[in-house]
Amino acid sequence: MSAISTPFPERSGAWTLPYRGTVAMTCLIIAEASIFTIFVVAYLYYAGKSLSGPAPREVLEIPIFGTVCLLSSSLTVHFAARFLHSGRRGAFLALWFLTILLGGIFLFGTGSEWHRLIYERGLTISTNLFGTTYYSLVGLHASHVIAGLIMLTIVFLFALADRVGREQSARVEVLALYWHFVDAVWVVVFSVVYLIAR
């Protein structure tokens, strides 16, 4: 009697569950993305509907340097996580610190822009619809940058104390995933605020 052949070929490797930290972060990112979507839609809906000035084109300056810094930090955090995974602790520390520095420069740029808008241009959150939606959307993103910088700094301090090694690389990659999300959201916010609805 000949053996019966199965219609499905055998798989070379067994399927394993994804790392639970990655699953949790993915769920958080989906939830956060929906919140950002609401704020972006509100900004677009109310764009140009302010009854009084100032208007976006009158007061906004495109933050090119800060944007380059933030997007570059996505590269540094990616390679830092890879270096930790391969056991190159020195390279990990250098790139992780550079990520914090670049994120800090971006946040300082946002704060400087707000200072200029409030004290030189007179735009506050209660000035008009533009001010309300602008500070809400950019402020929401800035709060996520602050949260990310706090977590990145905690990891850096633990790494300096030699408490972060290859065995924590999966956790570090989860935090890097959050930072990539913050950067990706900025691409949307930047496009909407400084390019599309200006």
DOVOTI-748129 format. One line per field, with one value per atom (N, C-alpha, C): residue in one letter; chain; atom name; x, y, z. Coordinates in steps of 0.2 Angstrom, whole numbers, plus 5000, padded with zeros to 4 digits. Example, Ala and Ser with C-alpha at 12.3 -4.5 7.8 and 13.67 -1.06 7.14 Angstrom:
code A / A / A / S / S / S .
unit A / A / A / A / A / A .
site N / CA / C / N / CA / C .
x 5066 / 5062 / 5066 / 5064 / 5068 / 5064 .
y 4972 / 4978 / 4984 / 4989 / 4995 / 5000 .
z 5039 / 5039 / 5039 / 5035 / 5036 / 5039 .
//
This chain:
code M / M / M / S / S / S / A / A / A / I / I / I / S / S / S / T / T / T / P / P / P / F / F / F / P / P / P / E / E / E / R / R / R / S / S / S / G / G / G / A / A / A / W / W / W / T / T / T / L / L / L / P / P / P / Y / Y / Y / R / R / R / G / G / G / T / T / T / V / V / V / A / A / A / M / M / M / T / T / T / C / C / C / L / L / L / I / I / I / I / I / I / A / A / A / E / E / E / A / A / A / S / S / S / I / I / I / F / F / F / T / T / T / I / I / I / F / F / F / V / V / V / V / V / V / A / A / A / Y / Y / Y / L / L / L / Y / Y / Y / Y / Y / Y / A / A / A / G / G / G / K / K / K / S / S / S / L / L / L / S / S / S / G / G / G / P / P / P / A / A / A / P / P / P / R / R / R / E / E / E / V / V / V / L / L / L / E / E / E / I / I / I / P / P / P / I / I / I / F / F / F / G / G / G / T / T / T / V / V / V / C / C / C / L / L / L / L / L / L / S / S / S / S / S / S / S / S / S / L / L / L / T / T / T / V / V / V / H / H / H / F / F / F / A / A / A / A / A / A / R / R / R / F / F / F / L / L / L / H / H / H / S / S / S / G / G / G / R / R / R / R / R / R / G / G / G / A / A / A / F / F / F / L / L / L / A / A / A / L / L / L / W / W / W / F / F / F / L / L / L / T / T / T / I / I / I / L / L / L / L / L / L / G / G / G / G / G / G / I / I / I / F / F / F / L / L / L / F / F / F / G / G / G / T / T / T / G / G / G / S / S / S / E / E / E / W / W / W / H / H / H / R / R / R / L / L / L / I / I / I / Y / Y / Y / E / E / E / R / R / R / G / G / G / L / L / L / T / T / T / I / I / I / S / S / S / T / T / T / N / N / N / L / L / L / F / F / F / G / G / G / T / T / T / T / T / T / Y / Y / Y / Y / Y / Y / S / S / S / L / L / L / V / V / V / G / G / G / L / L / L / H / H / H / A / A / A / S / S / S / H / H / H / V / V / V / I / I / I / A / A / A / G / G / G / L / L / L / I / I / I / M / M / M / L / L / L / T / T / T / I / I / I / V / V / V / F / F / F / L / L / L / F / F / F / A / A / A / L / L / L / A / A / A / D / D / D / R / R / R / V / V / V / G / G / G / R / R / R / E / E / E / Q / Q / Q / S / S / S / A / A / A / R / R / R / V / V / V / E / E / E / V / V / V / L / L / L / A / A / A / L / L / L / Y / Y / Y / W / W / W / H / H / H / F / F / F / V / V / V / D / D / D / A / A / A / V / V / V / W / W / W / V / V / V / V / V / V / V / V / V / F / F / F / S / S / S / V / V / V / V / V / V / Y / Y / Y / L / L / L / I / I / I / A / A / A / R / R / R .
unit A / A / A / A / A / A / A / A / A / A / A / A / A / A / A / A / A / A / A / A / A / A / A / A / A / A / A / A / A / A / A / A / A / A / A / A / A / A / A / A / A / A / A / A / A / A / A / A / A / A / A / A / A / A / A / A / A / A / A / A / A / A / A / A / A / A / A / A / A / A / A / A / A / A / A / A / A / A / A / A / A / A / A / A / A / A / A / A / A / A / A / A / A / A / A / A / A / A / A / A / A / A / A / A / A / A / A / A / A / A / A / A / A / A / A / A / A / A / A / A / A / A / A / A / A / A / A / A / A / A / A / A / A / A / A / A / A / A / A / A / A / A / A / A / A / A / A / A / A / A / A / A / A / A / A / A / A / A / A / A / A / A / A / A / A / A / A / A / A / A / A / A / A / A / A / A / A / A / A / A / A / A / A / A / A / A / A / A / A / A / A / A / A / A / A / A / A / A / A / A / A / A / A / A / A / A / A / A / A / A / A / A / A / A / A / A / A / A / A / A / A / A / A / A / A / A / A / A / A / A / A / A / A / A / A / A / A / A / A / A / A / A / A / A / A / A / A / A / A / A / A / A / A / A / A / A / A / A / A / A / A / A / A / A / A / A / A / A / A / A / A / A / A / A / A / A / A / A / A / A / A / A / A / A / A / A / A / A / A / A / A / A / A / A / A / A / A / A / A / A / A / A / A / A / A / A / A / A / A / A / A / A / A / A / A / A / A / A / A / A / A / A / A / A / A / A / A / A / A / A / A / A / A / A / A / A / A / A / A / A / A / A / A / A / A / A / A / A / A / A / A / A / A / A / A / A / A / A / A / A / A / A / A / A / A / A / A / A / A / A / A / A / A / A / A / A / A / A / A / A / A / A / A / A / A / A / A / A / A / A / A / A / A / A / A / A / A / A / A / A / A / A / A / A / A / A / A / A / A / A / A / A / A / A / A / A / A / A / A / A / A / A / A / A / A / A / A / A / A / A / A / A / A / A / A / A / A / A / A / A / A / A / A / A / A / A / A / A / A / A / A / A / A / A / A / A / A / A / A / A / A / A / A / A / A / A / A / A / A / A / A / A / A / A / A / A / A / A / A / A / A / A / A / A / A / A / A / A / A / A / A / A / A / A / A / A / A / A / A / A / A / A / A / A / A / A / A / A / A / A / A / A / A / A / A / A / A / A / A / A / A / A / A / A / A / A / A / A / A / A / A / A / A / A / A / A / A / A / A / A / A / A / A / A / A / A / A / A / A / A / A / A / A / A / A / A / A / A / A / A / A / A / A / A / A / A / A / A / A / A / A / A / A / A / A / A / A / A / A / A / A / A / A / A / A / A / A / A / A / A / A / A / A / A .
site N / CA / C / N / CA / C / N / CA / C / N / CA / C / N / CA / C / N / CA / C / N / CA / C / N / CA / C / N / CA / C / N / CA / C / N / CA / C / N / CA / C / N / CA / C / N / CA / C / N / CA / C / N / CA / C / N / CA / C / N / CA / C / N / CA / C / N / CA / C / N / CA / C / N / CA / C / N / CA / C / N / CA / C / N / CA / C / N / CA / C / N / CA / C / N / CA / C / N / CA / C / N / CA / C / N / CA / C / N / CA / C / N / CA / C / N / CA / C / N / CA / C / N / CA / C / N / CA / C / N / CA / C / N / CA / C / N / CA / C / N / CA / C / N / CA / C / N / CA / C / N / CA / C / N / CA / C / N / CA / C / N / CA / C / N / CA / C / N / CA / C / N / CA / C / N / CA / C / N / CA / C / N / CA / C / N / CA / C / N / CA / C / N / CA / C / N / CA / C / N / CA / C / N / CA / C / N / CA / C / N / CA / C / N / CA / C / N / CA / C / N / CA / C / N / CA / C / N / CA / C / N / CA / C / N / CA / C / N / CA / C / N / CA / C / N / CA / C / N / CA / C / N / CA / C / N / CA / C / N / CA / C / N / CA / C / N / CA / C / N / CA / C / N / CA / C / N / CA / C / N / CA / C / N / CA / C / N / CA / C / N / CA / C / N / CA / C / N / CA / C / N / CA / C / N / CA / C / N / CA / C / N / CA / C / N / CA / C / N / CA / C / N / CA / C / N / CA / C / N / CA / C / N / CA / C / N / CA / C / N / CA / C / N / CA / C / N / CA / C / N / CA / C / N / CA / C / N / CA / C / N / CA / C / N / CA / C / N / CA / C / N / CA / C / N / CA / C / N / CA / C / N / CA / C / N / CA / C / N / CA / C / N / CA / C / N / CA / C / N / CA / C / N / CA / C / N / CA / C / N / CA / C / N / CA / C / N / CA / C / N / CA / C / N / CA / C / N / CA / C / N / CA / C / N / CA / C / N / CA / C / N / CA / C / N / CA / C / N / CA / C / N / CA / C / N / CA / C / N / CA / C / N / CA / C / N / CA / C / N / CA / C / N / CA / C / N / CA / C / N / CA / C / N / CA / C / N / CA / C / N / CA / C / N / CA / C / N / CA / C / N / CA / C / N / CA / C / N / CA / C / N / CA / C / N / CA / C / N / CA / C / N / CA / C / N / CA / C / N / CA / C / N / CA / C / N / CA / C / N / CA / C / N / CA / C / N / CA / C / N / CA / C / N / CA / C / N / CA / C / N / CA / C / N / CA / C / N / CA / C / N / CA / C / N / CA / C / N / CA / C / N / CA / C / N / CA / C / N / CA / C / N / CA / C / N / CA / C / N / CA / C / N / CA / C / N / CA / C / N / CA / C / N / CA / C / N / CA / C / N / CA / C / N / CA / C / N / CA / C / N / CA / C / N / CA / C / N / CA / C / N / CA / C / N / CA / C / N / CA / C / N / CA / C / N / CA / C / N / CA / C / N / CA / C / N / CA / C / N / CA / C / N / CA / C / N / CA / C / N / CA / C / N / CA / C / N / CA / C / N / CA / C .
x 5004 / 5000 / 5004 / 5003 / 5007 / 5005 / 5010 / 5008 / 5004 / 5000 / 4995 / 4999 / 5000 / 5003 / 4998 / 5001 / 4996 / 4997 / 4991 / 4991 / 4995 / 4997 / 5001 / 5008 / 5013 / 5020 / 5021 / 5026 / 5028 / 5032 / 5030 / 5034 / 5041 / 5045 / 5052 / 5053 / 5050 / 5050 / 5044 / 5044 / 5037 / 5036 / 5029 / 5027 / 5028 / 5030 / 5031 / 5027 / 5024 / 5021 / 5026 / 5023 / 5028 / 5029 / 5034 / 5036 / 5030 / 5028 / 5022 / 5023 / 5029 / 5030 / 5029 / 5031 / 5029 / 5022 / 5018 / 5011 / 5008 / 5010 / 5007 / 5008 / 5015 / 5016 / 5013 / 5012 / 5008 / 5001 / 4998 / 4991 / 4991 / 4996 / 4996 / 4997 / 5001 / 5002 / 4995 / 4992 / 4985 / 4980 / 4980 / 4976 / 4978 / 4984 / 4987 / 4986 / 4987 / 4986 / 4979 / 4974 / 4967 / 4966 / 4969 / 4969 / 4972 / 4978 / 4981 / 4976 / 4973 / 4969 / 4963 / 4960 / 4955 / 4958 / 4963 / 4966 / 4968 / 4971 / 4973 / 4966 / 4961 / 4955 / 4952 / 4952 / 4950 / 4954 / 4960 / 4964 / 4962 / 4962 / 4960 / 4953 / 4948 / 4942 / 4941 / 4945 / 4944 / 4949 / 4954 / 4959 / 4955 / 4957 / 4954 / 4948 / 4945 / 4939 / 4939 / 4945 / 4946 / 4943 / 4939 / 4936 / 4941 / 4946 / 4951 / 4958 / 4963 / 4970 / 4973 / 4979 / 4983 / 4982 / 4983 / 4982 / 4989 / 4989 / 4995 / 5000 / 4999 / 5004 / 5007 / 5004 / 5007 / 5012 / 5011 / 5015 / 5019 / 5018 / 5022 / 5028 / 5033 / 5039 / 5041 / 5043 / 5044 / 5050 / 5049 / 5054 / 5058 / 5062 / 5066 / 5072 / 5075 / 5081 / 5078 / 5073 / 5070 / 5067 / 5064 / 5062 / 5067 / 5073 / 5079 / 5081 / 5082 / 5084 / 5080 / 5073 / 5069 / 5069 / 5069 / 5069 / 5075 / 5081 / 5087 / 5088 / 5084 / 5084 / 5081 / 5077 / 5074 / 5079 / 5084 / 5089 / 5094 / 5096 / 5100 / 5097 / 5091 / 5088 / 5087 / 5086 / 5086 / 5093 / 5098 / 5105 / 5107 / 5105 / 5107 / 5104 / 5098 / 5095 / 5098 / 5100 / 5104 / 5111 / 5114 / 5120 / 5120 / 5115 / 5114 / 5112 / 5108 / 5107 / 5113 / 5118 / 5124 / 5129 / 5128 / 5132 / 5137 / 5136 / 5141 / 5139 / 5140 / 5138 / 5140 / 5146 / 5148 / 5145 / 5144 / 5140 / 5133 / 5130 / 5123 / 5123 / 5127 / 5127 / 5127 / 5132 / 5133 / 5127 / 5124 / 5119 / 5112 / 5112 / 5106 / 5106 / 5112 / 5113 / 5112 / 5114 / 5113 / 5105 / 5102 / 5094 / 5091 / 5093 / 5091 / 5092 / 5098 / 5101 / 5096 / 5096 / 5092 / 5084 / 5081 / 5075 / 5074 / 5079 / 5079 / 5080 / 5084 / 5085 / 5078 / 5074 / 5068 / 5063 / 5063 / 5058 / 5060 / 5066 / 5069 / 5066 / 5066 / 5064 / 5057 / 5053 / 5046 / 5044 / 5048 / 5047 / 5049 / 5054 / 5056 / 5051 / 5048 / 5043 / 5036 / 5035 / 5029 / 5030 / 5036 / 5038 / 5037 / 5040 / 5039 / 5032 / 5028 / 5021 / 5017 / 5018 / 5015 / 5017 / 5023 / 5026 / 5027 / 5028 / 5030 / 5024 / 5020 / 5015 / 5008 / 5008 / 5001 / 4996 / 4999 / 4995 / 4995 / 4989 / 4988 / 4983 / 4982 / 4977 / 4970 / 4969 / 4962 / 4962 / 4967 / 4966 / 4961 / 4961 / 4956 / 4956 / 4952 / 4952 / 4959 / 4962 / 4969 / 4974 / 4974 / 4978 / 4976 / 4969 / 4967 / 4969 / 4968 / 4969 / 4977 / 4980 / 4988 / 4991 / 4989 / 4993 / 4990 / 4984 / 4982 / 4985 / 4986 / 4989 / 4997 / 5000 / 5007 / 5009 / 5005 / 5006 / 5005 / 5000 / 4999 / 5005 / 5008 / 5014 / 5020 / 5021 / 5026 / 5026 / 5020 / 5019 / 5021 / 5021 / 5023 / 5031 / 5033 / 5041 / 5044 / 5040 / 5043 / 5043 / 5037 / 5036 / 5042 / 5043 / 5048 / 5055 / 5057 / 5063 / 5064 / 5059 / 5059 / 5061 / 5058 / 5059 / 5066 / 5068 / 5075 / 5080 / 5079 / 5084 / 5084 / 5079 / 5079 / 5083 / 5082 / 5086 / 5093 / 5095 / 5102 / 5105 / 5102 / 5104 / 5106 / 5101 / 5102 / 5107 / 5108 / 5114 / 5120 / 5121 / 5127 / 5129 / 5124 / 5125 / 5126 / 5127 / 5128 / 5122 / 5116 / 5110 / 5106 / 5109 / 5106 / 5111 / 5109 / 5113 / 5109 / 5112 / 5109 / 5102 / 5102 / 5096 / 5090 / 5091 / 5086 / 5085 / 5088 / 5087 / 5080 / 5076 / 5069 / 5065 / 5066 / 5063 / 5065 / 5072 / 5074 / 5071 / 5070 / 5067 / 5060 / 5056 / 5049 / 5049 / 5054 / 5054 / 5056 / 5061 / 5063 / 5057 / 5052 / 5046 / 5042 / 5041 / 5037 / 5040 / 5047 / 5050 / 5049 / 5049 / 5048 / 5041 / 5036 / 5029 / 5029 / 5033 / 5033 / 5035 / 5041 / 5043 / 5038 / 5035 / 5030 / 5025 / 5022 / 5017 / 5019 / 5025 / 5028 / 5028 / 5029 / 5029 / 5022 / 5016 / 5010 / 5008 / 5010 / 5008 / 5012 / 5018 / 5022 / 5019 / 5017 / 5014 / 5007 / 5003 / 4997 / 4997 / 5001 / 5002 / 5006 / 5011 / 5016 / 5016 / 5013 / 5013 / 5006 / 5001 / 4994 / 4990 / 4989 / 4984 / 4987 / 4992 / 4996 / 4993 .
y 4994 / 5000 / 5006 / 5011 / 5017 / 5022 / 5026 / 5031 / 5036 / 5039 / 5045 / 5051 / 5055 / 5061 / 5067 / 5071 / 5077 / 5082 / 5086 / 5091 / 5098 / 5098 / 5104 / 5102 / 5105 / 5104 / 5105 / 5101 / 5102 / 5109 / 5112 / 5119 / 5117 / 5121 / 5120 / 5122 / 5127 / 5129 / 5130 / 5129 / 5130 / 5137 / 5139 / 5146 / 5147 / 5153 / 5155 / 5161 / 5162 / 5168 / 5174 / 5180 / 5186 / 5188 / 5192 / 5194 / 5198 / 5197 / 5200 / 5208 / 5210 / 5217 / 5220 / 5217 / 5220 / 5220 / 5215 / 5215 / 5220 / 5221 / 5227 / 5234 / 5235 / 5241 / 5242 / 5237 / 5238 / 5240 / 5237 / 5239 / 5246 / 5248 / 5255 / 5260 / 5258 / 5262 / 5263 / 5258 / 5258 / 5263 / 5262 / 5266 / 5274 / 5275 / 5282 / 5285 / 5280 / 5283 / 5285 / 5282 / 5284 / 5291 / 5292 / 5298 / 5304 / 5303 / 5307 / 5309 / 5304 / 5304 / 5309 / 5309 / 5313 / 5321 / 5322 / 5328 / 5331 / 5327 / 5329 / 5331 / 5327 / 5328 / 5335 / 5336 / 5342 / 5348 / 5347 / 5353 / 5355 / 5349 / 5350 / 5353 / 5351 / 5353 / 5361 / 5363 / 5370 / 5375 / 5372 / 5376 / 5381 / 5387 / 5393 / 5396 / 5393 / 5395 / 5400 / 5402 / 5407 / 5414 / 5417 / 5423 / 5429 / 5428 / 5433 / 5430 / 5434 / 5432 / 5430 / 5428 / 5427 / 5421 / 5420 / 5414 / 5410 / 5404 / 5400 / 5403 / 5405 / 5407 / 5414 / 5417 / 5423 / 5422 / 5417 / 5416 / 5410 / 5405 / 5398 / 5398 / 5396 / 5395 / 5388 / 5385 / 5378 / 5375 / 5371 / 5369 / 5363 / 5365 / 5360 / 5357 / 5361 / 5358 / 5353 / 5355 / 5351 / 5344 / 5345 / 5339 / 5334 / 5337 / 5333 / 5329 / 5333 / 5330 / 5324 / 5325 / 5320 / 5314 / 5315 / 5309 / 5306 / 5309 / 5306 / 5302 / 5304 / 5300 / 5293 / 5292 / 5286 / 5281 / 5284 / 5279 / 5278 / 5282 / 5281 / 5276 / 5276 / 5272 / 5265 / 5264 / 5258 / 5254 / 5258 / 5255 / 5254 / 5258 / 5257 / 5250 / 5249 / 5242 / 5237 / 5237 / 5232 / 5231 / 5236 / 5235 / 5232 / 5233 / 5230 / 5222 / 5221 / 5214 / 5210 / 5213 / 5210 / 5210 / 5213 / 5214 / 5219 / 5224 / 5230 / 5236 / 5235 / 5239 / 5247 / 5248 / 5255 / 5258 / 5255 / 5258 / 5259 / 5254 / 5255 / 5262 / 5262 / 5268 / 5275 / 5275 / 5281 / 5283 / 5278 / 5280 / 5281 / 5278 / 5279 / 5286 / 5288 / 5295 / 5300 / 5298 / 5303 / 5303 / 5298 / 5298 / 5303 / 5302 / 5307 / 5314 / 5315 / 5322 / 5325 / 5321 / 5323 / 5325 / 5320 / 5321 / 5328 / 5329 / 5335 / 5341 / 5341 / 5347 / 5348 / 5343 / 5344 / 5347 / 5344 / 5347 / 5354 / 5356 / 5363 / 5367 / 5365 / 5369 / 5370 / 5365 / 5366 / 5371 / 5371 / 5376 / 5383 / 5383 / 5390 / 5393 / 5388 / 5390 / 5393 / 5389 / 5391 / 5398 / 5399 / 5405 / 5411 / 5410 / 5415 / 5417 / 5411 / 5412 / 5416 / 5414 / 5417 / 5424 / 5425 / 5432 / 5437 / 5434 / 5439 / 5440 / 5434 / 5434 / 5435 / 5434 / 5434 / 5428 / 5422 / 5417 / 5412 / 5412 / 5407 / 5402 / 5397 / 5392 / 5395 / 5401 / 5404 / 5409 / 5411 / 5416 / 5415 / 5410 / 5408 / 5400 / 5398 / 5391 / 5388 / 5392 / 5390 / 5388 / 5393 / 5392 / 5386 / 5385 / 5380 / 5373 / 5372 / 5366 / 5365 / 5371 / 5370 / 5368 / 5371 / 5369 / 5362 / 5360 / 5354 / 5348 / 5349 / 5344 / 5344 / 5349 / 5349 / 5348 / 5350 / 5348 / 5341 / 5338 / 5331 / 5327 / 5329 / 5326 / 5327 / 5333 / 5335 / 5331 / 5330 / 5326 / 5319 / 5316 / 5309 / 5309 / 5315 / 5315 / 5315 / 5319 / 5320 / 5313 / 5309 / 5302 / 5298 / 5298 / 5294 / 5296 / 5302 / 5304 / 5302 / 5302 / 5300 / 5292 / 5288 / 5281 / 5280 / 5284 / 5283 / 5285 / 5290 / 5292 / 5287 / 5284 / 5279 / 5273 / 5270 / 5265 / 5267 / 5273 / 5275 / 5275 / 5277 / 5277 / 5270 / 5265 / 5258 / 5255 / 5257 / 5255 / 5257 / 5263 / 5266 / 5262 / 5260 / 5256 / 5248 / 5247 / 5240 / 5235 / 5238 / 5234 / 5232 / 5234 / 5233 / 5229 / 5223 / 5219 / 5216 / 5211 / 5208 / 5205 / 5202 / 5199 / 5204 / 5210 / 5215 / 5218 / 5216 / 5219 / 5219 / 5214 / 5213 / 5219 / 5221 / 5226 / 5233 / 5233 / 5239 / 5241 / 5235 / 5236 / 5238 / 5236 / 5238 / 5246 / 5248 / 5256 / 5259 / 5256 / 5259 / 5259 / 5254 / 5254 / 5260 / 5262 / 5268 / 5274 / 5274 / 5280 / 5281 / 5276 / 5276 / 5278 / 5277 / 5279 / 5287 / 5289 / 5296 / 5300 / 5297 / 5300 / 5300 / 5294 / 5294 / 5299 / 5299 / 5304 / 5311 / 5313 / 5319 / 5321 / 5316 / 5317 / 5319 / 5316 / 5318 / 5325 / 5326 / 5332 / 5338 / 5337 / 5342 / 5343 / 5338 / 5339 / 5343 / 5341 / 5344 / 5352 / 5353 / 5359 / 5364 / 5362 / 5367 / 5367 / 5362 / 5361 / 5362 / 5357 / 5357 / 5362 / 5363 / 5368 / 5375 / 5377 / 5383 / 5388 .
z 5000 / 5000 / 5000 / 4995 / 4995 / 5000 / 5002 / 5007 / 5004 / 5008 / 5005 / 5006 / 5001 / 5001 / 5004 / 5008 / 5010 / 5005 / 5004 / 4999 / 5002 / 5008 / 5011 / 5012 / 5010 / 5011 / 5018 / 5021 / 5028 / 5029 / 5034 / 5035 / 5038 / 5036 / 5039 / 5046 / 5049 / 5056 / 5059 / 5065 / 5069 / 5070 / 5070 / 5071 / 5079 / 5080 / 5087 / 5088 / 5094 / 5096 / 5096 / 5094 / 5094 / 5101 / 5102 / 5109 / 5112 / 5118 / 5120 / 5121 / 5122 / 5123 / 5116 / 5111 / 5104 / 5103 / 5105 / 5104 / 5108 / 5114 / 5118 / 5115 / 5113 / 5110 / 5103 / 5100 / 5093 / 5095 / 5100 / 5102 / 5105 / 5108 / 5111 / 5105 / 5100 / 5094 / 5090 / 5089 / 5086 / 5089 / 5096 / 5100 / 5100 / 5100 / 5100 / 5093 / 5088 / 5081 / 5080 / 5083 / 5082 / 5085 / 5091 / 5094 / 5090 / 5087 / 5083 / 5077 / 5074 / 5068 / 5070 / 5076 / 5078 / 5078 / 5081 / 5081 / 5074 / 5070 / 5063 / 5059 / 5060 / 5056 / 5059 / 5065 / 5068 / 5066 / 5065 / 5063 / 5056 / 5051 / 5044 / 5044 / 5048 / 5047 / 5049 / 5054 / 5056 / 5053 / 5048 / 5045 / 5041 / 5042 / 5038 / 5040 / 5046 / 5048 / 5054 / 5056 / 5061 / 5059 / 5064 / 5062 / 5063 / 5067 / 5068 / 5067 / 5067 / 5066 / 5072 / 5071 / 5065 / 5062 / 5055 / 5052 / 5051 / 5050 / 5050 / 5046 / 5040 / 5035 / 5038 / 5042 / 5045 / 5050 / 5054 / 5060 / 5060 / 5056 / 5056 / 5052 / 5055 / 5051 / 5051 / 5045 / 5044 / 5048 / 5053 / 5058 / 5054 / 5049 / 5045 / 5050 / 5053 / 5057 / 5063 / 5066 / 5071 / 5068 / 5062 / 5059 / 5057 / 5054 / 5052 / 5058 / 5064 / 5070 / 5072 / 5072 / 5075 / 5070 / 5064 / 5059 / 5059 / 5060 / 5061 / 5067 / 5073 / 5079 / 5078 / 5073 / 5071 / 5069 / 5065 / 5063 / 5068 / 5073 / 5078 / 5083 / 5085 / 5089 / 5086 / 5080 / 5076 / 5077 / 5075 / 5075 / 5082 / 5087 / 5094 / 5096 / 5095 / 5097 / 5093 / 5087 / 5084 / 5087 / 5089 / 5092 / 5098 / 5102 / 5109 / 5108 / 5102 / 5101 / 5099 / 5096 / 5094 / 5099 / 5105 / 5110 / 5110 / 5106 / 5105 / 5110 / 5116 / 5121 / 5120 / 5118 / 5118 / 5112 / 5106 / 5101 / 5103 / 5106 / 5109 / 5113 / 5118 / 5122 / 5118 / 5114 / 5110 / 5106 / 5102 / 5098 / 5102 / 5107 / 5112 / 5115 / 5117 / 5119 / 5114 / 5107 / 5102 / 5100 / 5101 / 5100 / 5105 / 5112 / 5117 / 5115 / 5113 / 5111 / 5105 / 5100 / 5094 / 5096 / 5100 / 5103 / 5107 / 5111 / 5115 / 5111 / 5106 / 5101 / 5098 / 5096 / 5093 / 5098 / 5104 / 5109 / 5111 / 5111 / 5112 / 5107 / 5100 / 5095 / 5095 / 5097 / 5098 / 5104 / 5109 / 5114 / 5112 / 5108 / 5106 / 5101 / 5097 / 5092 / 5096 / 5101 / 5105 / 5109 / 5111 / 5115 / 5110 / 5104 / 5099 / 5097 / 5096 / 5094 / 5100 / 5106 / 5111 / 5113 / 5113 / 5116 / 5110 / 5104 / 5099 / 5094 / 5093 / 5088 / 5091 / 5098 / 5102 / 5100 / 5098 / 5097 / 5103 / 5106 / 5112 / 5110 / 5114 / 5113 / 5113 / 5116 / 5116 / 5111 / 5107 / 5102 / 5097 / 5094 / 5088 / 5087 / 5082 / 5081 / 5079 / 5075 / 5073 / 5079 / 5084 / 5090 / 5094 / 5094 / 5098 / 5095 / 5089 / 5086 / 5085 / 5083 / 5083 / 5089 / 5095 / 5101 / 5103 / 5102 / 5104 / 5100 / 5093 / 5089 / 5090 / 5090 / 5091 / 5098 / 5103 / 5110 / 5111 / 5108 / 5109 / 5107 / 5101 / 5099 / 5103 / 5106 / 5110 / 5117 / 5119 / 5125 / 5124 / 5118 / 5117 / 5116 / 5113 / 5113 / 5120 / 5125 / 5132 / 5135 / 5134 / 5137 / 5134 / 5127 / 5124 / 5127 / 5128 / 5130 / 5138 / 5142 / 5148 / 5148 / 5144 / 5144 / 5141 / 5136 / 5133 / 5138 / 5142 / 5147 / 5153 / 5155 / 5160 / 5158 / 5151 / 5149 / 5148 / 5146 / 5146 / 5153 / 5158 / 5165 / 5167 / 5166 / 5167 / 5164 / 5157 / 5153 / 5156 / 5158 / 5161 / 5168 / 5171 / 5177 / 5176 / 5169 / 5167 / 5169 / 5168 / 5169 / 5163 / 5157 / 5151 / 5146 / 5144 / 5140 / 5134 / 5131 / 5126 / 5128 / 5134 / 5136 / 5137 / 5137 / 5137 / 5130 / 5125 / 5118 / 5115 / 5117 / 5115 / 5118 / 5124 / 5127 / 5124 / 5123 / 5120 / 5113 / 5109 / 5103 / 5103 / 5108 / 5109 / 5110 / 5114 / 5115 / 5109 / 5105 / 5098 / 5094 / 5094 / 5090 / 5092 / 5099 / 5101 / 5098 / 5098 / 5095 / 5088 / 5084 / 5077 / 5076 / 5080 / 5080 / 5081 / 5086 / 5087 / 5081 / 5078 / 5072 / 5066 / 5065 / 5060 / 5060 / 5067 / 5068 / 5066 / 5068 / 5066 / 5059 / 5055 / 5047 / 5045 / 5048 / 5047 / 5050 / 5056 / 5059 / 5055 / 5053 / 5050 / 5043 / 5039 / 5033 / 5033 / 5038 / 5039 / 5041 / 5047 / 5050 / 5045 / 5043 / 5040 / 5032 / 5029 / 5022 / 5019 / 5021 / 5018 / 5020 / 5027 / 5029 / 5031 / 5028 / 5029 / 5025 .
//
